[in-house]
């Protein structure tokens, strides 16, 4: 979309700079959406993506600018955020937009995200030139938000820091600064959440964004309450977009504020967390090749979910013993491990596209072999070559190759956005595969898996429906321990060792899956199927307990160090 640089003066004489977007072809004056970013963020951090989306799909202009004290805009002290001044700047941007010949001065809307998502609520309530308010994942109440983000035992130290900063400013010293994000959420930062660190640290590497704001900015955040007048926005239309699992600007606070707004209004709830709204637009604007890669991945994980239920039943129907089935699963996973190691090493040499072609051909050939042959060793070879997964998860190398291909098509931050949405959709695809597999088993009378698993479930009926519920529950709960496990690794290891350690864990996991499958087959052949699940449950409980104990010990240590640091900074 056509884009040009713009600048305008604020009511107190600062120059704010940004971009003006317009549709490729337009006749006459068009409405204009005034847009600014949230807490400390710059216009380069995907505001162009949103503006391009709006101007590509609607007959509308977009005016995007950097907040005062940030990016290309003027203002001192640098990186200081004063909510009332940023809200005033919105009104000045509206005045400037009305002066442009491309803009219909009577049709101005305001858009904001996160901190600025709250600003537009206040602006829309008092500036009647605004004809539409679009508020995305907004901070609606600074006091409540502050108390959700900052632990109570940290707050006395912060209060002391606020007081000392005021005294320092009065004596002529430079304003105190605090990091916006930190890799460790327990360290001092203004946005102490893992998704904040992921978003901002990615942009820090590829833009002029700096990881600090003034201490005064954090103090003023606590006093900022933009939703107190949300009921006054009416009769201007309000659209509020809320993330379902937002921990940065909590979902329930946004919905409570929305409930106080008057008609006309609409709320749109999106899956994911605070920064996933950006991912949705990124997916929409992704190149066609990236969409094709993601589409075929959905088909593949659907197949994994389908195979997870029917593979054992199919092998049993061929007359293969339970011991051989267990060995089959074990050798398949171990064989997949070597395929992963081989193809990922060769991918950059041979070429990503050729590796993906090899994958498509080998998987298709494997499916034909399973359809035409009943020989145990032929099927085992086909399962290894075609990367047939006996679990409902992706184990092959092609996921890694595809992600590398995405990085060649798009910038790293866009790939991260897309993959965060893909991971949500992946679970849905696996779940649908499991449902289809369950239906096949139900109609073919193959209950070998459900009989074995439900035997352990405290006398629950031995039906495929119970099996399906258990597997879906396990698939849903399994990711819960991943975040604390990675946080534990992050606390124990230096950054240079983390990637290698996670890779080693993945290899060990695949080897363990293979040996566990083989052991299960041996036990099942001796009518000890229940013992396999009992051992698995005990081992997982032991693993979770050990991880929890270690994590709590590290948490106590970091908390003590953090309190000491806050006390020292306040003195």
Secondary structure, DSSP 8 states (H G I E B T S, - for coil): -EEEEEEEE-TTS-EEEEEEEE-SS--S-EEEEEEE-STT--TTTTHHHHHHHHHHHSSEEEEEE--TTSTTS--SSTT---HHHHHHHHHHHHHHHHHSTTEEEEEEEEEEETHHHHHHHHHHHH-TTEEEEEEES----HHHHHHHHS-HHHHHHHHHHHHHHHHHHHTT----EE-S--SSTTSS-SS-SHHHHHHHHHHHTTSS--S-EEHHHHHHHHH--GGGGGGGSTTSEEEEEEETT-TTTTHHHHHHHHHHS-SSEEEEEESS-TTHHHHHHHHHHS-HHHHHHHHHHHHHHHHHHHHHHHHHHHHHHTT--HHHHHHHHHHHHHHHHHHHHHHHHHHHHH-HHHHHHHHHHHHHHHHHHHHH---HHHHHHHHHHTT--SSSS--SSHHHHHHHHHHHHS-HHHHHHHHHHHHHHHHHHHHHHHHHHHHHHHHHT--HHHHHHHTTSTT----HHHHHHHHHHHHHHHTHHHHHHHHHHHHHS-HHHHHHHHHHHHHHHHHHHHHHHHHHHHHHHTT-HHHHHHHHHHHHHHHHHHHHHHHHHHHHHHHHHHHHHHHHHH-
